[in-house]
């Protein structure tokens, strides 16, 4: 039962964090959408402006030409804006 609660909690966190990113993108007039058929470590990859990102346990990972690196939402907004 504990495992189910933890999985549900993680899914809710990811979903609400994705919603927050989506809201910030909309407020800043930045494109935010899933990249069809693209996944990293089993997670959906999204386009945020010109950046590619995926979310894992409440952390934003951005592709920087060679590797995926964790970043903050503010850094993501600063880079895209």
Biopython code that builds the backbone (N, CA, C, O; Angstrom):
import numpy as np
from Bio.PDB.StructureBuilder import StructureBuilder

atoms = [
    (1, "UNK", "N", (0.820, -1.192, 0.000)),
    (1, "UNK", "CA", (0.000, 0.000, 0.000)),
    (1, "UNK", "C", (0.866, 1.258, 0.000)),
    (1, "UNK", "O", (0.548, 2.236, -0.677)),
    (2, "UNK", "N", (1.958, 1.228, 0.760)),
    (2, "UNK", "CA", (2.881, 2.368, 0.819)),
    (2, "UNK", "C", (3.429, 2.683, -0.571)),
    (2, "UNK", "O", (3.523, 3.851, -0.949)),
    (3, "UNK", "N", (3.792, 1.645, -1.337)),
    (3, "UNK", "CA", (4.326, 1.821, -2.678)),
    (3, "UNK", "C", (3.306, 2.491, -3.587)),
    (3, "UNK", "O", (3.670, 3.358, -4.382)),
    (4, "UNK", "N", (2.036, 2.106, -3.487)),
    (4, "UNK", "CA", (0.982, 2.706, -4.309)),
    (4, "UNK", "C", (0.849, 4.183, -3.981)),
    (4, "UNK", "O", (0.750, 5.013, -4.885)),
    (5, "UNK", "N", (0.847, 4.517, -2.704)),
    (5, "UNK", "CA", (0.752, 5.923, -2.299)),
    (5, "UNK", "C", (1.929, 6.724, -2.843)),
    (5, "UNK", "O", (1.756, 7.843, -3.325)),
    (6, "UNK", "N", (3.114, 6.154, -2.763)),
    (6, "UNK", "CA", (4.314, 6.843, -3.235)),
    (6, "UNK", "C", (4.241, 7.058, -4.746)),
    (6, "UNK", "O", (4.577, 8.140, -5.227)),
    (7, "UNK", "N", (3.811, 6.059, -5.495)),
    (7, "UNK", "CA", (3.691, 6.183, -6.945)),
    (7, "UNK", "C", (2.649, 7.226, -7.315)),
    (7, "UNK", "O", (2.867, 8.024, -8.226)),
    (8, "UNK", "N", (1.534, 7.226, -6.625)),
    (8, "UNK", "CA", (0.489, 8.211, -6.885)),
    (8, "UNK", "C", (0.988, 9.606, -6.552)),
    (8, "UNK", "O", (0.741, 10.551, -7.301)),
    (9, "UNK", "N", (1.681, 9.739, -5.445)),
    (9, "UNK", "CA", (2.225, 11.026, -5.031)),
    (9, "UNK", "C", (3.222, 11.556, -6.057)),
    (9, "UNK", "O", (3.191, 12.741, -6.389)),
    (10, "UNK", "N", (4.097, 10.705, -6.559)),
    (10, "UNK", "CA", (5.077, 11.105, -7.564)),
    (10, "UNK", "C", (4.387, 11.509, -8.853)),
    (10, "UNK", "O", (4.769, 12.503, -9.471)),
    (11, "UNK", "N", (3.379, 10.757, -9.269)),
    (11, "UNK", "CA", (2.641, 11.094, -10.482)),
    (11, "UNK", "C", (1.934, 12.429, -10.330)),
    (11, "UNK", "O", (1.920, 13.229, -11.266)),
    (12, "UNK", "N", (1.348, 12.683, -9.171)),
    (12, "UNK", "CA", (0.668, 13.948, -8.923)),
    (12, "UNK", "C", (1.663, 15.093, -8.925)),
    (12, "UNK", "O", (1.390, 16.145, -9.504)),
    (13, "UNK", "N", (2.808, 14.909, -8.291)),
    (13, "UNK", "CA", (3.840, 15.939, -8.255)),
    (13, "UNK", "C", (4.297, 16.273, -9.663)),
    (13, "UNK", "O", (4.382, 17.448, -10.020)),
    (14, "UNK", "N", (4.591, 15.264, -10.467)),
    (14, "UNK", "CA", (5.042, 15.485, -11.830)),
    (14, "UNK", "C", (3.977, 16.194, -12.637)),
    (14, "UNK", "O", (4.281, 17.130, -13.377)),
    (15, "UNK", "N", (2.738, 15.765, -12.509)),
    (15, "UNK", "CA", (1.649, 16.376, -13.255)),
    (15, "UNK", "C", (1.456, 17.832, -12.861)),
    (15, "UNK", "O", (1.318, 18.687, -13.735)),
    (16, "UNK", "N", (1.443, 18.133, -11.577)),
    (16, "UNK", "CA", (1.228, 19.511, -11.158)),
    (16, "UNK", "C", (2.442, 20.380, -11.494)),
    (16, "UNK", "O", (2.279, 21.564, -11.791)),
    (17, "UNK", "N", (3.643, 19.827, -11.454)),
    (17, "UNK", "CA", (4.835, 20.578, -11.828)),
    (17, "UNK", "C", (4.811, 20.863, -13.324)),
    (17, "UNK", "O", (5.175, 21.956, -13.757)),
    (18, "UNK", "N", (4.386, 19.885, -14.107)),
    (18, "UNK", "CA", (4.236, 20.087, -15.549)),
    (18, "UNK", "C", (3.214, 21.183, -15.807)),
    (18, "UNK", "O", (3.407, 22.025, -16.684)),
    (19, "UNK", "N", (2.125, 21.172, -15.042)),
    (19, "UNK", "CA", (1.109, 22.219, -15.182)),
    (19, "UNK", "C", (1.684, 23.595, -14.874)),
    (19, "UNK", "O", (1.358, 24.570, -15.551)),
    (20, "UNK", "N", (2.536, 23.682, -13.860)),
    (20, "UNK", "CA", (3.178, 24.950, -13.509)),
    (20, "UNK", "C", (4.076, 25.424, -14.653)),
    (20, "UNK", "O", (4.055, 26.602, -15.009)),
    (21, "UNK", "N", (4.859, 24.520, -15.223)),
    (21, "UNK", "CA", (5.731, 24.873, -16.346)),
    (21, "UNK", "C", (4.890, 25.340, -17.528)),
    (21, "UNK", "O", (5.219, 26.324, -18.190)),
    (22, "UNK", "N", (3.805, 24.624, -17.781)),
    (22, "UNK", "CA", (2.901, 24.990, -18.869)),
    (22, "UNK", "C", (2.323, 26.388, -18.650)),
    (22, "UNK", "O", (2.236, 27.180, -19.588)),
    (23, "UNK", "N", (1.932, 26.687, -17.420)),
    (23, "UNK", "CA", (1.373, 28.002, -17.086)),
    (23, "UNK", "C", (2.415, 29.103, -17.286)),
    (23, "UNK", "O", (2.115, 30.144, -17.871)),
    (24, "UNK", "N", (3.637, 28.873, -16.802)),
    (24, "UNK", "CA", (4.707, 29.866, -16.956)),
    (24, "UNK", "C", (5.046, 30.079, -18.430)),
    (24, "UNK", "O", (5.304, 31.207, -18.850)),
    (25, "UNK", "N", (5.046, 29.012, -19.208)),
    (25, "UNK", "CA", (5.308, 29.129, -20.644)),
    (25, "UNK", "C", (4.227, 29.974, -21.308)),
    (25, "UNK", "O", (4.522, 30.849, -22.123)),
    (26, "UNK", "N", (2.980, 29.705, -20.954)),
    (26, "UNK", "CA", (1.867, 30.462, -21.520)),
    (26, "UNK", "C", (1.965, 31.943, -21.142)),
    (26, "UNK", "O", (1.762, 32.815, -21.987)),
    (27, "UNK", "N", (2.275, 32.223, -19.875)),
    (27, "UNK", "CA", (2.413, 33.609, -19.415)),
    (27, "UNK", "C", (3.534, 34.341, -20.148)),
    (27, "UNK", "O", (3.455, 35.551, -20.361)),
    (28, "UNK", "N", (4.570, 33.611, -20.531)),
    (28, "UNK", "CA", (5.727, 34.210, -21.199)),
    (28, "UNK", "C", (5.662, 34.068, -22.714)),
    (28, "UNK", "O", (6.599, 34.437, -23.421)),
    (29, "UNK", "N", (4.551, 33.530, -23.207)),
    (29, "UNK", "CA", (4.351, 33.316, -24.642)),
    (29, "UNK", "C", (5.460, 32.430, -25.237)),
    (29, "UNK", "O", (6.015, 32.731, -26.294)),
    (30, "UNK", "N", (5.762, 31.341, -24.536)),
    (30, "UNK", "CA", (6.783, 30.382, -24.957)),
    (30, "UNK", "C", (6.097, 29.059, -25.290)),
    (30, "UNK", "O", (5.254, 28.578, -24.533)),
    (31, "UNK", "N", (6.465, 28.482, -26.423)),
    (31, "UNK", "CA", (5.913, 27.193, -26.833)),
    (31, "UNK", "C", (6.334, 26.107, -25.851)),
    (31, "UNK", "O", (7.518, 25.969, -25.543)),
    (32, "UNK", "N", (5.367, 25.338, -25.359)),
    (32, "UNK", "CA", (5.635, 24.184, -24.499)),
    (32, "UNK", "C", (4.750, 23.057, -24.974)),
    (32, "UNK", "O", (3.526, 23.128, -24.867)),
    (33, "UNK", "N", (5.375, 22.005, -25.506)),
    (33, "UNK", "CA", (4.595, 20.882, -26.029)),
    (33, "UNK", "C", (5.435, 19.614, -26.041)),
    (33, "UNK", "O", (6.661, 19.675, -26.121)),
    (34, "UNK", "N", (4.766, 18.456, -25.959)),
    (34, "UNK", "CA", (5.504, 17.189, -26.028)),
    (34, "UNK", "C", (6.097, 16.983, -27.417)),
    (34, "UNK", "O", (5.510, 17.383, -28.422)),
    (35, "UNK", "N", (7.259, 16.358, -27.458)),
    (35, "UNK", "CA", (7.896, 15.995, -28.721)),
    (35, "UNK", "C", (7.443, 14.575, -29.032)),
    (35, "UNK", "O", (7.752, 13.640, -28.293)),
    (36, "UNK", "N", (6.725, 14.421, -30.107)),
    (36, "UNK", "CA", (6.135, 13.137, -30.471)),
    (36, "UNK", "C", (7.190, 12.036, -30.593)),
    (36, "UNK", "O", (8.173, 12.174, -31.322)),
    (37, "UNK", "N", (6.965, 10.938, -29.861)),
    (37, "UNK", "CA", (7.824, 9.764, -29.951)),
    (37, "UNK", "C", (9.198, 9.920, -29.322)),
    (37, "UNK", "O", (10.063, 9.068, -29.526)),
    (38, "UNK", "N", (9.420, 10.979, -28.567)),
    (38, "UNK", "CA", (10.744, 11.201, -27.956)),
    (38, "UNK", "C", (10.653, 11.057, -26.443)),
    (38, "UNK", "O", (9.862, 11.729, -25.781)),
    (39, "UNK", "N", (11.482, 10.164, -25.915)),
    (39, "UNK", "CA", (11.512, 9.884, -24.477)),
    (39, "UNK", "C", (12.956, 9.828, -24.005)),
    (39, "UNK", "O", (13.851, 9.442, -24.756)),
    (40, "UNK", "N", (13.172, 10.214, -22.764)),
    (40, "UNK", "CA", (14.487, 10.098, -22.130)),
    (40, "UNK", "C", (14.276, 9.409, -20.795)),
    (40, "UNK", "O", (13.510, 9.884, -19.956)),
    (41, "UNK", "N", (14.953, 8.295, -20.601)),
    (41, "UNK", "CA", (14.790, 7.494, -19.383)),
    (41, "UNK", "C", (13.318, 7.188, -19.107)),
    (41, "UNK", "O", (12.878, 7.187, -17.957)),
    (42, "UNK", "N", (12.570, 6.929, -20.169)),
    (42, "UNK", "CA", (11.162, 6.576, -20.052)),
    (42, "UNK", "C", (10.236, 7.749, -19.797)),
    (42, "UNK", "O", (9.039, 7.553, -19.587)),
    (43, "UNK", "N", (10.764, 8.961, -19.810)),
    (43, "UNK", "CA", (9.958, 10.164, -19.556)),
    (43, "UNK", "C", (9.738, 10.918, -20.860)),
    (43, "UNK", "O", (10.621, 10.964, -21.717)),
    (44, "UNK", "N", (8.560, 11.506, -21.004)),
    (44, "UNK", "CA", (8.232, 12.298, -22.187)),
    (44, "UNK", "C", (9.174, 13.494, -22.299)),
    (44, "UNK", "O", (9.438, 14.181, -21.313)),
    (45, "UNK", "N", (9.679, 13.736, -23.512)),
    (45, "UNK", "CA", (10.500, 14.923, -23.773)),
    (45, "UNK", "C", (9.580, 16.013, -24.300)),
    (45, "UNK", "O", (8.689, 15.755, -25.109)),
    (46, "UNK", "N", (9.809, 17.239, -23.829)),
    (46, "UNK", "CA", (9.010, 18.400, -24.220)),
    (46, "UNK", "C", (9.896, 19.447, -24.870)),
    (46, "UNK", "O", (11.091, 19.535, -24.591)),
    (47, "UNK", "N", (9.286, 20.237, -25.740)),
    (47, "UNK", "CA", (9.944, 21.418, -26.279)),
    (47, "UNK", "C", (9.472, 22.599, -25.453)),
    (47, "UNK", "O", (8.273, 22.774, -25.235)),
    (48, "UNK", "N", (10.419, 23.411, -24.993)),
    (48, "UNK", "CA", (10.129, 24.636, -24.255)),
    (48, "UNK", "C", (10.904, 25.727, -24.967)),
    (48, "UNK", "O", (12.102, 25.895, -24.738)),
    (49, "UNK", "N", (10.219, 26.473, -25.838)),
    (49, "UNK", "CA", (10.933, 27.416, -26.698)),
    (49, "UNK", "C", (11.863, 26.619, -27.592)),
    (49, "UNK", "O", (11.422, 25.730, -28.321)),
    (50, "UNK", "N", (13.153, 26.935, -27.538)),
    (50, "UNK", "CA", (14.127, 26.199, -28.349)),
    (50, "UNK", "C", (14.802, 25.074, -27.565)),
    (50, "UNK", "O", (15.651, 24.369, -28.109)),
    (51, "UNK", "N", (14.439, 24.900, -26.302)),
    (51, "UNK", "CA", (15.052, 23.875, -25.448)),
    (51, "UNK", "C", (14.253, 22.579, -25.445)),
    (51, "UNK", "O", (13.039, 22.578, -25.650)),
    (52, "UNK", "N", (14.954, 21.485, -25.210)),
    (52, "UNK", "CA", (14.315, 20.193, -24.981)),
    (52, "UNK", "C", (14.470, 19.870, -23.508)),
    (52, "UNK", "O", (15.527, 20.100, -22.921)),
    (53, "UNK", "N", (13.400, 19.330, -22.907)),
    (53, "UNK", "CA", (13.461, 19.003, -21.487)),
    (53, "UNK", "C", (12.622, 17.784, -21.193)),
    (53, "UNK", "O", (11.743, 17.406, -21.967)),
    (54, "UNK", "N", (12.909, 17.177, -20.061)),
    (54, "UNK", "CA", (12.026, 16.159, -19.504)),
    (54, "UNK", "C", (11.977, 16.361, -18.005)),
    (54, "UNK", "O", (12.858, 16.997, -17.426)),
    (55, "UNK", "N", (10.949, 15.820, -17.380)),
    (55, "UNK", "CA", (10.740, 15.964, -15.944)),
    (55, "UNK", "C", (10.910, 14.614, -15.275)),
    (55, "UNK", "O", (10.404, 13.599, -15.753)),
    (56, "UNK", "N", (11.629, 14.617, -14.164)),
    (56, "UNK", "CA", (11.798, 13.395, -13.390)),
    (56, "UNK", "C", (11.789, 13.750, -11.910)),
    (56, "UNK", "O", (12.704, 14.411, -11.420)),
    (57, "UNK", "N", (10.759, 13.313, -11.204)),
    (57, "UNK", "CA", (10.607, 13.531, -9.762)),
    (57, "UNK", "C", (10.735, 14.997, -9.370)),
    (57, "UNK", "O", (11.407, 15.330, -8.394)),
    (58, "UNK", "N", (10.091, 15.864, -10.129)),
    (58, "UNK", "CA", (10.083, 17.281, -9.798)),
    (58, "UNK", "C", (11.340, 18.032, -10.195)),
    (58, "UNK", "O", (11.548, 19.165, -9.762)),
    (59, "UNK", "N", (12.187, 17.412, -11.020)),
    (59, "UNK", "CA", (13.405, 18.069, -11.498)),
    (59, "UNK", "C", (13.306, 18.236, -13.008)),
    (59, "UNK", "O", (12.913, 17.314, -13.723)),
    (60, "UNK", "N", (13.671, 19.435, -13.486)),
    (60, "UNK", "CA", (13.705, 19.708, -14.923)),
    (60, "UNK", "C", (15.099, 19.350, -15.434)),
    (60, "UNK", "O", (16.101, 19.831, -14.905)),
    (61, "UNK", "N", (15.158, 18.508, -16.458)),
    (61, "UNK", "CA", (16.418, 18.189, -17.116)),
    (61, "UNK", "C", (16.372, 18.767, -18.524)),
    (61, "UNK", "O", (15.435, 18.505, -19.279)),
    (62, "UNK", "N", (17.386, 19.552, -18.873)),
    (62, "UNK", "CA", (17.460, 20.204, -20.180)),
    (62, "UNK", "C", (18.633, 19.618, -20.953)),
    (62, "UNK", "O", (19.696, 19.348, -20.392)),
    (63, "UNK", "N", (18.419, 19.426, -22.255)),
    (63, "UNK", "CA", (19.486, 18.906, -23.115)),
    (63, "UNK", "C", (20.374, 20.068, -23.538)),
    (63, "UNK", "O", (19.883, 21.061, -24.075)),
    (64, "UNK", "N", (21.685, 19.950, -23.298)),
    (64, "UNK", "CA", (22.609, 21.044, -23.629)),
    (64, "UNK", "C", (23.578, 20.666, -24.750)),
    (64, "UNK", "O", (24.772, 20.942, -24.641)),
    (65, "UNK", "N", (23.109, 20.065, -25.782)),
    (65, "UNK", "CA", (23.869, 19.632, -26.962)),
    (65, "UNK", "C", (24.599, 18.303, -26.782)),
    (65, "UNK", "O", (24.863, 17.614, -27.767)),
    (66, "UNK", "N", (24.931, 17.928, -25.540)),
    (66, "UNK", "CA", (25.654, 16.673, -25.324)),
    (66, "UNK", "C", (25.010, 15.792, -24.271)),
    (66, "UNK", "O", (25.019, 14.567, -24.392)),
    (67, "UNK", "N", (24.459, 16.401, -23.252)),
    (67, "UNK", "CA", (23.941, 15.631, -22.126)),
    (67, "UNK", "C", (22.745, 16.341, -21.508)),
    (67, "UNK", "O", (22.474, 17.505, -21.805)),
    (68, "UNK", "N", (22.041, 15.628, -20.653)),
    (68, "UNK", "CA", (20.895, 16.182, -19.936)),
    (68, "UNK", "C", (21.378, 16.707, -18.593)),
    (68, "UNK", "O", (22.037, 15.986, -17.844)),
    (69, "UNK", "N", (21.056, 17.955, -18.283)),
    (69, "UNK", "CA", (21.490, 18.557, -17.023)),
    (69, "UNK", "C", (20.285, 19.118, -16.267)),
    (69, "UNK", "O", (19.364, 19.657, -16.880)),
    (70, "UNK", "N", (20.290, 18.994, -14.948)),
    (70, "UNK", "CA", (19.194, 19.561, -14.158)),
    (70, "UNK", "C", (19.258, 21.086, -14.186)),
    (70, "UNK", "O", (20.341, 21.671, -14.223)),
    (71, "UNK", "N", (18.103, 21.714, -14.167)),
    (71, "UNK", "CA", (18.035, 23.173, -14.176)),
    (71, "UNK", "C", (16.816, 23.629, -13.393)),
    (71, "UNK", "O", (15.937, 22.830, -13.074)),
    (72, "UNK", "N", (16.770, 24.892, -13.093)),
    (72, "UNK", "CA", (15.617, 25.451, -12.383)),
    (72, "UNK", "C", (14.619, 26.006, -13.391)),
    (72, "UNK", "O", (14.961, 26.268, -14.544)),
    (73, "UNK", "N", (13.403, 26.178, -12.947)),
    (73, "UNK", "CA", (12.376, 26.767, -13.803)),
    (73, "UNK", "C", (12.779, 28.185, -14.187)),
    (73, "UNK", "O", (12.579, 28.591, -15.332)),
    (74, "UNK", "N", (13.342, 28.943, -13.250)),
    (74, "UNK", "CA", (13.758, 30.315, -13.546)),
    (74, "UNK", "C", (14.850, 30.346, -14.613)),
    (74, "UNK", "O", (14.805, 31.181, -15.516)),
    (75, "UNK", "N", (15.822, 29.450, -14.521)),
    (75, "UNK", "CA", (16.879, 29.380, -15.541)),
    (75, "UNK", "C", (16.296, 29.022, -16.896)),
    (75, "UNK", "O", (16.707, 29.564, -17.922)),
    (76, "UNK", "N", (15.348, 28.118, -16.895)),
    (76, "UNK", "CA", (14.683, 27.725, -18.132)),
    (76, "UNK", "C", (13.974, 28.922, -18.757)),
    (76, "UNK", "O", (14.076, 29.148, -19.962)),
    (77, "UNK", "N", (13.261, 29.683, -17.941)),
    (77, "UNK", "CA", (12.564, 30.880, -18.429)),
    (77, "UNK", "C", (13.553, 31.933, -18.923)),
    (77, "UNK", "O", (13.321, 32.564, -19.954)),
    (78, "UNK", "N", (14.647, 32.126, -18.203)),
    (78, "UNK", "CA", (15.660, 33.112, -18.604)),
    (78, "UNK", "C", (16.292, 32.741, -19.939)),
    (78, "UNK", "O", (16.521, 33.606, -20.784)),
    (79, "UNK", "N", (16.570, 31.468, -20.127)),
    (79, "UNK", "CA", (17.186, 30.994, -21.362)),
    (79, "UNK", "C", (16.228, 31.109, -22.543)),
    (79, "UNK", "O", (16.629, 31.497, -23.640)),
    (80, "UNK", "N", (14.980, 30.777, -22.315)),
    (80, "UNK", "CA", (13.986, 30.793, -23.392)),
    (80, "UNK", "C", (13.554, 32.214, -23.737)),
    (80, "UNK", "O", (13.191, 32.496, -24.879)),
    (81, "UNK", "N", (13.592, 33.104, -22.755)),
    (81, "UNK", "CA", (13.098, 34.466, -22.956)),
    (81, "UNK", "C", (14.144, 35.354, -23.472)),
    (81, "UNK", "O", (13.892, 36.538, -23.697)),
]
sb = StructureBuilder()
sb.init_structure("model")
sb.init_model(0)
sb.init_chain("A")
sb.init_seg("    ")
for serial, (resi, resn, name, xyz) in enumerate(atoms, 1):
    if name == "N":
        sb.init_residue(resn, " ", resi, " ")
    sb.init_atom(name, np.array(xyz, "f"), 0.0, 1.0, " ", f" {name:<3s}", serial, name[0])
structure = sb.get_structure()
